[in-house]
């Protein structure tokens, strides 16, 4: 988001233009703060919510987090701290270091531009149910049924399993879909939740099973794909950090290489830093030739006419805050998951299985 610092306009080949510049703070050549991050911090300070800040600025929730985390890495200290509450009472606030940094930036901005940094706010009506978590077409179907049958509006943001859980704990989200693989038990979700520092705040609901694997344009074995990635012969399209799909890929790489230094290994994989947020984006990049391989669910790979090499049947389950299991919307969610309409729809998708205990609270 650039900043208007010169009201003058010009004319170039019959086209009107306006000059825009930004005020950027750097540390050792790396960007620490610009006007976009400053606006995010101002809104967090005002609303106590990263979600509210992202919505006001019209950017994805996960991207707002990325801006904050990159700044903290450059700054060498925390500038935002999460806390429980979210849109129901405050999910984040600036640290003292964060407030100091923001004050410094605003002072420099004011001296250079001769004006205060403006933040245009829009009135946002929050949905009845805020979904943040892993991407899956089943979530879209749940949303449609909840709207049509119960009049409940469910918004969804594809932020990955890890950030989805964090959002539940912060109170930014009501519902998250997760699929986090644990190699020690060869199981999904429950081992992670039990070991999590958030375990006393959340409940895990049984969802469904789906087939996940590598999508390619040409048939290959799993070993051929991993060898091709590690040798640099194949280009990867990856999922965002802390997503269940990313965790599975990193596990496969570590097992293949004998648990050598992961950071050193992946730095040599072409496309490892090419991150997308959905299975559809993975399939699009492979189908277009921008990448040679990516991890995605079977149904999406087949929609794009790609080869699919299955790795596992994984559990896609749901996480809610403990207090939510007594709410009316949660009862409607369980009814939706167990409905013939939802079961029939999901059973008709390639690579899905619906267990008998869908909708059951499996933790605690």
C-alpha positions, 0 to 999 in steps of 0.5 A: 500500500503506497502513500500519497505524498505529492498532490501534483498530477501529470500527463503522460501520453494522454494518461493522467498520473499521480506520484505516490511514495512510501516511507520505509524504515530499514535495518541492515538493508532489510525492510522493517516498517512501511505505511502498510504495517504501520496501518496494521499496527494502528488498527490492532492498537485500536481494535485489539484484533489482527482480524479486524485490522486485516478486514479493514485494510482488505488484506488476508488475515494470514498476510497481516500475520506475515507482515508482523512476523517479518518485521519482528524478525528484522527488529529482533523483538516482539511487536505484537502479542496474542491474547485470548478474546479476539473479535469477542474481546480482543485477540492481540495488542502491541507490546511496549516495543511495538508501541515504541516502534510505531511512535517512531515511524509515525513521527518520521512519517509526519516530518517527511510528508507533513501530514499524519498517516491516514487509515480509512475505516469501513464498517464491517459486519462480522459473520455468525461463524468465523472459519480459519484453517486448512483449505477443503471444499467440504468447508464450502459445502458446510457454509452453504448448508448452514446458510440455506438451512439455518440462516447462519453466515459462515466466513472462511479464510484459508490460513492453514492448520497451525494458524487456525488453531492459534486463531481459535485460542485467540478468539479471532475464529470460531471454527478451524479445520486441521490435518496435522500428521504425527509420524511418531504415532502415524496418526492425525490431529489428536496427538498434536492437540494432546501435546499442544500448549493450547490443549486445555482451551480447545475441543476436537471434532471428528470430521472426515477422511480425504486422500492426499498425495503428489499432483504431477503432469507425468506419472512418477513414484513417490521416490522419483518425486522426492529424488527429483526435488532434492536433486533440483530436477523438479520444481515444487509449489508449496503450501504456507508455513504451519499448514498440515500439507506443509508439515506432511511434506517436510516429514517426507523430506526428513524421512527421505534424507535421514533427518538431516538439517531441514533448513539446509535441505529445503534451501536447495529445493526449487520452488520451496518458497513458492507458497500458496494457500489452497489446493486449487492454487497448487493444481493450477501451478502444476497444470500450467507448467509453473511447477512440476509437482505439489502436494494436494488432495486427490479430488482437486488433482483430478479436477485439473486432469493431473496425475495423482500419487497418493501418500495417505488417507488423512483425517480432516477434523475440526477445532473449536473453543471449549466454550463453543460446544454449548452454543447454538451454532455448534449444534447446527454444525454437528447437525450439518456434518451428520446430515444426509445432504452433507454425507451424500455430497462428500461421498460423491467427491473422489478421494473422500470417506465419511466415518460413522462418528462424524461430528463426535467430540473426540477431545477432550 
